[in-house]
Amino acid sequence: MGTELKPTWDQLLGSGDWKGLVEPLHPDLRNLILRCGNFTQATMDAFNNDDGSKYTGSSRYGKEGFFDKVVLDSASDYEVKAFLYSASDLSPQSVFINQTVPGSWDLYSNFIGFIAVTTDDVSKALGRREIYVAWRGTVPDIKWLYNLDIGWLVSANELVPTDEKKVPKIMKGWLNIYLSKKSESKFIELSPREQLQKHINKLINDYKEENLSIIVTGHSLGASLATLSAFDLVENVTKDIRVAAIVFASPHVGDQFFVDRVKGYPNLKVFRTSNTNDQVPNHPQTPLFEYKAVGVELRVDNKISPYLKSNMSDVHNLQGVMHVVAGYNGKDKPFELIEGWSHSLANKDSDLLKEECLIPVSWWGDKNRGMVLHPPNEWILVQDKPVLET
């Protein structure tokens, strides 16, 4: 199948393992990849990581108007149905924020993602209801990988029947985050896994008369959680609805038994996009090299873009990967950004663009971090109080 043919929605979600859609990259698949990237970026743009704030670790924005606040393209086409939270003390601050400020909104949890759907009008026009699950990613430094019991593969018997002879193994850190909960917090009385299943089951029931599909996405650590949760949804929630994990810069998730079990479900597919110069997708590893890559991969090279620094320090950056996807037209073909994609996004939260582009470094952020001057001369934090929702 070439770019001259329009793939079906099922094909875009991997029903044919994306054969003929990756090289050259089909425009419809590119659009889906970038949409998933934008949802993933939204989790990071909304995350409050301001040191000293009592709302550090929350989402800056409530579900109402969430996509307008993060300036999502076609924001009115989607609505957030639920937020997802994880425990805040499972890993160092480079991965999660620990709320240690007296009077913090919640000492035990962090906003880690959301569940969204296409609106009624869009769903009617498309003839299907799209459900998106976006998991928040992590900082660029690869060192965070090694602070999560990164090397250890453990049995995923919480996710699969215990009588299975070949139980998949998953990286211990991913399972810890996905399964952990704390009774002290109303936000994580249920684990991220239980939160996800509760909300997805409700959406499946609410839209049971519609043609449903579930797209799970994330970057870095979020990509690992996306892959794991997509597998879990098919394993334990639905074997009828098509589920696709479309992820970015994903570290390894599990062993060969995990890969084989994923392949065994015709309604589950995994598509990974990463920068060929990024080492995170090659990790973690063990001395026995038990980890195995899962799904179909698109590797792009930041060096093909005339906008990006050739010696980019942050090759793991999500916006950097999306920038190259937005201009990639196939091997040995010239780089050309698609219409409507701004090269300025590459500097949204990093320093990737060449100086001659004249774009400020890390330009995204709420004005003055919510501080507002009140008369006679007092600065007061007013934006900092989000709508705390589950």
N, C-alpha and C positions, 0 to 999 in steps of 0.2 A: 504493500500500500504506500503510495507516495503522497506528497503534499498536495497534489491536485485533487485527491479524494477527501471527502469530509468524513471523518470517523464518527461512529455512533458514540453516545455517552458511555455505554458499557466498554467500548474499546478504549476510550480515554481513561477509564478506570482500570484498564489492564486485562480485559477479557481475552485478548490475543497476545498478552505479554508485551504489548506496545511494539510489536513487530511492524517495521516500516514507518513508525512515527518518531523515532529518536534520531535517526541519521538519514536524511536531514531532519531537523526538529520541526514537527508539524506545528503550524501556527496555533491550532486549537489546544494541543498539548502544552505548548509554551504558555498560553494564556492560563491554563489550569495550574501549571507549576507556579506561575507568578501570583495567581490568586491565593494559593496556599501559602506562598512566601509572605504575602501581605497580611494574611490572618496571623501567621506566626509572629511577624514583626509587631503586630498590634498588641500581642501579649507582653512584649518587652517595652513598647512605648507607653503602655498603661501602667506598668509596674512601678510602684513607688519605692525607690531605693535611696531616698534622701536620708543621710545620716542625721540622727537626732530627732527626727519627726516621730510623733506618737503613732502615725499611720504608716510608718515604714513597713513594707511587706504586703501592703494591700494593693488593690487596683485603684488608681486615681479616679476612675470613672465608674459610674453605675451602669447597669445593663441598658437602661434607657438612654439612647443617644450615644452609646459606646463607640460605634463605628464613625459617627460624625466627629467625635472628639479625637480619634486617632487618625482622622482624615483618610479613611479608606476609600479607594476608588469604588464607585457604585455603592456607597454606604447604605442607601435606602433600599437596596435589594436584599439585605440580610438583617436579622434581628438576633440578639444574644438571648438565649433561653436560660443559661445557667453559668455560674462561675465554678471553677475547680480550685481546690486548695490542697496543699501538702504540708507535712510537718516541717517546722523551721529548724529543727536541731539535728537533722540527719547528716549534715555535711557542713563544710566550712563556709564562711561568709562569701567566698568567691563563687559559690553555687547558689546558696540561699541566704536570705537575710534573717538574722536572729533578732527578734524584737526584744531589746533589753532596756528600752526607755521606760521608766516608771509611768504607769498609766497608759501604756500602749494599748491599741485597739485589741490586740490578741498576741500573747507571748508565745503561742505554740504553732501558729500556722502562717503560711504565705500563699498569696494568689499565684497559681501556677498555670492557669489556662481558662478556656471557656468553651461552651457548646453553643453553636449558632445554627440557624436554618434560613433557607430562602423564604422570603415573605410569601403571603398567600397569592398576591398578584403575580409575582415572579414565578412561583411554583405552577400556577395555572397556565401561564404563558409557555413555560418549558415543558409542561406535561410530566413533571416529576418534582419531588421535594428533596432538596439536598441538605444533608445534615453535616456540619463541619465541627470537628473537635480539634482545638489548637492547644498545644502544650508549650509552655514558656521554655526558652533556652537558657544558656549560661554565658559566662564571660569568655573572652577569646583564649586566655592562657590555658594551654594543654595540661598544666599541672593539676587542675581540678579533677582530671580523670583519675589521678592516683590517690585521691583522698576519699574514695567511695568504696573501699574494698574492691578496687577495680579489677584485680586479676582473677578473682574467685568466681567460678561457675558453680551455681547451686541448682538443685532440682526444682523444677517449676511445678511441684506436685500440688501447690495451692490452686493452680490454674487448669490442670488436666486430671482426668480420673486416676486414682491411686493404683488401679489394677493394670495400668498400662505398662508394658514391658520396656518400652523405650521412651521414658519420660524426658522431655527436653530439659536442657540446662540453660539458665539465664544468668547474666552477670548479677552478682549479689546486690550491688548498689542500686541497680534499676528496680529490682524486686523490693528492696527495702523502702524506697521512695513510694512505689506504687501501692504497697500493702499496709504501710504504717498509718496509725491513727492515734488520737489522744482524747480521752474522755473529758479532759479539762477544757476543751475548746468546742464550741458549737460548730465551728467551721470544719473540723476534722474529727468529729465523733465517728464519721464514716471515713474510711480510707479513700484516697483518690480513685482507686478501683471501684469501691462501693458507690461513691458519688457518681462516677461515670455510668455505671450500670443502672443506677436508679433513674437518672435523667434520660438515658437512651431508651430504657424500657417504657418510660412515660411517653416519649416522643413517638416510639413505634406504635403505641396504643392510640395516641392522639391522631396520628396520620395513617392509621391502618388501611384506609381506603385508597391511599396514594402510592405512587411508584417511588419507593424510598431508596436512597443510597447514602452511605456514610463515608466521609473523607476525613482521615485523621492526619494531622500534620504537626511538625515541630522542627526545631533546629538544635543541633548538638545534643545535649542531654534531653531536650524536648523531643528530638527525633527518635531517640531510644525509647522514650515513654510512649511515643506515638506508635511505633512498631509493635511494642509489647501490648499496648492497649487494643490495637486493631486485631492482633492475634487473639486476645482474650475475648473480645466481642464476638468473634466468629466461633470461638471454642465454647463459649458459655451463654451467649445472648441470642444470636441469630445465625442460622446457616442458610437463610433464604435471601437476605438483603446483601447486595454487593458492598464490600468494605475495601477501601483502598487507603494505604498509608503512603502519602506523598511527602517525603521528608528531605531535610537538608543537613549536610555535614554530619551524618549519623555515625557515631562510634559503633563497634560491633555490639550485638545484643545477646546472641546465644550460640549454641553449638550446632553440629550437623543435624542432630535429631530435631532441634527447633526449626532449622531450615526445611527439613523434610516434612515436618508437620504443617508448616505454612504452605508448602507446595501442595499438600494433600487437600486443601480447601479450594474448590474452584471459584468461590465468591470472595477470596482474599488475595490481594495483590500488594506488593511493596515496590515503590519507585523511589530511588535515592538519587539526589543531585548534590554534587560537591565540587570543590575546587581541587584540581589535580595536584596543586602545590600544598594542600592542607594535609597534615599528618593525622589529625584526629580520626578520620574515617578508617585508618589502618590500625587503630587501637580500640580496646585493649588487646593484648596478646598474653599468652601464657607460654611457658617453655615448651609445652606439647602442641602449641598452635591449635588449640581446641576450638577457638572462635571461628565462625564461618560467616561470610557476608550473605545477606538474604536479599532476594528480589533483583530487579533490573536497575542498573546504574547509568546515570549520565554524568560524566566527569567533564567539567569545563575548565579552561585555563585562563586565569586572570590576565596573563601576558598578551592575550590577543586583543585586548581593548586598548585603543589609543588614549583613553581617558585616565586609566589607572596607572599608578606608579608601578614600574617593573619590579621594584624591590619592596613591594607591599609588605608591611610587617604583620598585618592582620589578615592573613589569607583564609582564616576561619570565619570571617564576618559574613553574616547572612546577606546584607545588602550588596556586598561585593559579588557573591555568587549570583544573586538575582540580576545584577547589572550585566554580567556576562551572558546569562540565559537570555536576557532581553535583547542582546545584540548578536547572539550566535545564530549563524545561518547554515552551519554544516562545516565539515572538515574542508580545509583549503578554500573556503569561501570568505569574502570580506566581512568584517565585523560591522554591523549597522544596527543601531538601536531602533526598536520598533516605534512607530508613531505613538506619542502619548507617554513614553517612558523617559523621565528626566534623569540625566546623568548626575544631577545634584544629589539624588538619593544615596549615591555611593558614600557620601560624607555625612549621612544622617546621624550616625553614632560612632563614627571612626574617622580616620585620616587616610583615605584611599586614593583620592583624586590628585592628579598632578597639580602643581602650584599654579600653572598657567590657566587652569579652569576657574580660578578665582572664586572658589566656593569655601565658606567657613568650615572649619573642622568641627565635627560632632555638634551640628547645629540644632538638632531636635531637643526641645525641652520646654516645659511650661514657663511662662514669663515669670522671672524672679522666684521660681519654685513656690508660687502661691502667696508670696509676701506682698502685702498691699499697704501703702502709706495712708494712715488716718491722721486727721488733724488732732492736735497741732503739729506733732512731729513724731508719731509713733508707727512703727512698722508692725503689722499684725498678720498672722498666718490665717488666711481665710479659705483658700482653695484646697488646703490640705485635708479637709474633712470629706472623705468620699462617702458614697452610699455603700455601706457594707452589706453585700448580698451573697447568697449562695446560689 
